[in-house]
């Protein structure tokens, strides 16, 4: 069976991207590093709203930030996104350690 801690960790990261605004932010950052001011303009959201979404993405480890003067510049952590993608591929593919291997099949499968 796949590790429960790993499942909880990945579920938290999936929850972080399960929001339209955060998906749009990720798409914007796919073009490269961006200043918070450009994200605000691009999404037509307020600074506090962008800060809220960025904090969620950063806490999930999916976005990096760097303060330069009064602005914060954000970028995607590609390594973390690759790991998340690998997790999705792994969990959706049958394997020897799959939880289904521990379940005795019932009569409904006959």
N, C-alpha and C positions, 0 to 999 in steps of 0.2 A: 504494500500500500504506500502511496506517495505520502511524504511527510505532512502532517497537519499544520506545523508551523509554516512550512513553505506555502501551503494553500492559503493560510490566513494572510501572510505577507503579500502574496500576489493578488488576493482578493482586495486588499486595501489599495494596491496600485491600480487595479481595474476600476475600483470605485472612484479613485481620483480622476480618471479620464472619462468617467461616465457622466459627463455634463457637456452640453453643447458649447458653452463659452470656453471651457477648458480644451475641448477638441479643436476649436477655432484657434486658440492660442498656440496649441501644439502645431497645427498646420502652418501658422504664421512663422513659428520658430524653425520649421523644417527648411525654410529658405536661408537660415543663418541667424546669428545673434541679433537681438533687437533691443532697443531701448524701451523702457516701460512707457514712455511718452508716445512712441509709435504704436504700441499695442493698444493704448487708450484711444488714439485716433482711429486706428484700424477697426476696432470693435465698437466704437462710440459708446464706451462704458466709462464710468467714473473711476478716478484713481483708487478710492477705497475698494471698489468692486474688483478691479484688476489685482490689487494687492491681496485680496482675499483668495482669489483663484490661484495666484502665483504661490502663495503660502501652501496651499493644498498640494500643488504640483511639486513644490520643493520638498515638502515633508515626505511625499511618496518617493522622492529621489529621482524624479523624472526630468527635472529642470535645474540648471545651475544658475547662479546669479553672481554678479560682480558690481559693486557700487563704484561709480566714477563720478566724482563731484556730487551734484544733487540728484543724479539719476541712477537707476539700477538697470543694468543690461542683463538680459536673460538668454539662455541657450539650452537646447535639448541635451540631455545626457544620453548620448547614443548608445553607450554600453548598457545602460539600464533599460532602454527601449528594446534593444536586441534580446536581453534576458527575458523581458516580458513577452516578447514575440515567441521566443523559444518555449516558454512556459505554456502559452496557449497551444502551440503545436504539440507539445508533450501531453498535456492533459486531454487533448481531443483525439489522441491516437492510442489504440490498445497497446498495452505493454504487459510484461510479466508481473510487475508490481502494482498493477491496476486493482482498485478496490473490488472490481467485479469478479476477480479471481477468488476472493474470500467468501463470496456469497454462494450458498447452495441453490442450484436452480430448482424452481418449484414446478408444479404441474401445469401452470399457465404457459410454460414454454413447450409443451408437448402438442 
